[in-house]
Amino acid sequence: MSEALFKSFAIVDAGPHIGIPIVKAFLAIGVPILVIVRPTSTNASALPADDPNLKVVHAPYTSAPEISAILRENKIEVLISTVIFPFEGLAVQTVFADAAKEAGVKLFVPSEFSTAPPAIGLAHEKHDFAIYAKSIGLPTLRVYNGVLDEFVPWLTALTETGKFHIVNKGEMPGSFTAVPDVAGYVAHILTTQPPSRLLDVEVRIEGQRTTLSEISALYKGSVPVVHCDTLPTEGVDDAEVRTLFQRQIEVGEASCGWDPETGLDDAGLAGKDNSLWEGHRWLTVGEALGL
């Protein structure tokens, strides 16, 4: 006898970068989704108000009981979080987890959407959250997709300076995946894969394996390429964070095959779960950036 698939889905903190695209991916395949946003949030204005499969509710992110009541009332089986790390962090997502556990949610999809997080460093809070979810008995599905293609102009300070900045050589291969592919993948596997394939699982996907140097060549000389030790700070917010991120890429940590415990990369592991979206054609970085 086959397993029953998950039928009811909700997302919290659906922002413009990955949350809203995930919501739209569910709506594109005709699957109802509940969106929980802060009382002051305007993010839901980017969603189609007349879609019968969309329901938006407001709740303070500090109140696990209030969020739990919403989840229980709507009989939610899967809760997706797209909280921004490290800017909001562990505390907010812990509230979501507590609410999900109390409401009987069967699967929690935490905000990963990058590479496997280390126990220390820039994304350590994601690692800490995984430990917390396990401690309260909340099953998780962690999605690793490497660097989001659309993130590259920000990462290289191209957006602010008009120049493509590469820290050091930029010749280390990494996993790059377009936002529409990540969003579509999440909606697809949650609605087509049996729970046994998703509970307490890490999935690794890769749209294209490439380097920052190779991506810079896609601009075909239309923007200057600057190799540097650190990103410029004038007019560039969070320059230190971007520099650190690029340094992590330079040692191989942008690959979805990277193991933070051993410090080794397995290129064959990087896109091992692409196959769960059978027949899908993954966007290249050039296509995602319109180059």
Order of alpha helices (4+ residues) and beta strands (2+ residues): beta-alpha-beta-beta-alpha-beta-alpha-beta-alpha-beta-beta-alpha-alpha-beta-beta-alpha-beta-beta-alpha-beta-alpha-beta-beta-alpha-alpha
